Amino acid sequence: VNVYSFRQPFLIEPILEKFTEETGIKTNVIFARDGLIQRIKREGQLSPADIMLTSNFSKLIQFKEEGLSQPFTLSETLKTNIPSQYRDSENHWLALTQRVRNIYTSKRNADDFSNIRYEDLTDEKFKGRICTRSAKHPYNLGLIASLIAHDGEAKTEAWLRGVKANLARKPQGNDRTQVKAIKEGLCDVALGNSYYLGKMLEDKEQKGWAEAVNINFPNQTNRGSHINVSGAVITKYAKNPENALKLIEYMTDSKAQNMYASLNMEYPVKSGVELSNLVASWGSFKEDSLPLDEISKYRPLALKLIDEVKFDL
């Protein structure tokens, strides 16, 4: 099986080694942070890639929209292991790990944020206190699309304007630099993916940043927290589609799910799989049950609203 992966080698190589050991099927991996979709388009029918592993939901959608994937057989194994909300309705992709779009808050504050909602970030009490990366980044874009799906276009546009008015600085950097900004006192509140907290706690230089914040799971009193995912697709011109499907099924099994999620401080997609001790320490939470398929429909409108309110400017 030939794998093109946006996910770093340390995350997938242990699983691929076990897969080969148990099935006898050899795996070859090409890793890159960027450009793999463009590479597959250039290679066309000559592409050796059988599977694409993505690091976020947006790339799964892009891969399908650009006609680079093929539908796979939805076996009983996949039906059992992966909830329908985390699979494409036409079986072009499925999720392998989950991460929450959390709200991080400074430990300097005595406020109780346990019932915070994404919608609350427009509250005047947060004036000049919020940090975030670009609204057009896939993680924020997915969140905004989910807000449109739940609250409608008008309310989401108002939300974008309200959050922009409460920003402590122009959107910039990545999720980790927002937590750093909280540590440095530049802001008190930030949007960020759950697994970054774990990654920072493992980094000597960044541990102090992580220890300066609390992790909050938004919208627990209503729809639940927004979920982004990593996932897999079988490429349109896969030469080994049957083995590709076997690998995907293997990666949804409990053992592989535990390994895959634990290595990057993420959540397994399969229910009942044991979490890493650190991730479990953050507590349980309610997740948004709206299918990612449905949320993805609103991504173009989310981009349009971001431009209209000039959120990043």
Beta strands, then each sheet from edge to edge (+ up, - down):
strand 1: 2-5
strand 2: 28-31
strand 3: 51-54
strand 4: 69-70
strand 5: 94-106
strand 6: 130-131
strand 7: 189-193
strand 8: 213-216
strand 9: 227-235
strand 10: 267-268
sheet 1: 2+ 1+ 3+ 9- 4+
sheet 2: 2+ 1+ 3+ 9- 5+ 7- 6-
sheet 3: 2+ 1+ 3+ 9- 5+ 8-
sheet 4: 2+ 1+ 3+ 9- 5+ 10-
end
